[in-house]
Amino acid sequence: MGASLGATRAAARLRRGEQPKAADGDGANKEFKLAGSHASGEGMYLAACIWFEFFYNEDVRKIHANPGFLGERAASLREIAHKVVSEGVRPAAWPADLGE
């Protein structure tokens, strides 16, 4: 499954007040990855939160569904997603050594 499709499905589950499912991302992988073909569980949750706020025009920080593997980190990812969508916050620069 492509990362964007999984994020879209996870965003829809958040909208319905449901927990994102393991199939929406790789819950076993707890690290962000800049390379590779699939997002980590955190990356998938972050993408879902960004899509949620963008498409539904609702504050993702009001959602309190935390996938078990994220624990308290889910709140910080929702905060990042909110800043990306509402304030246009972007990284200052990408790392120069992505190995590409």
Secondary structure as UniProt FT lines:
FT   HELIX           3..15
FT   TURN            16..17
FT   HELIX           22..24
FT   TURN            27..28
FT   HELIX           41..56
FT   HELIX           60..62
FT   TURN            68..72
FT   HELIX           73..87
//
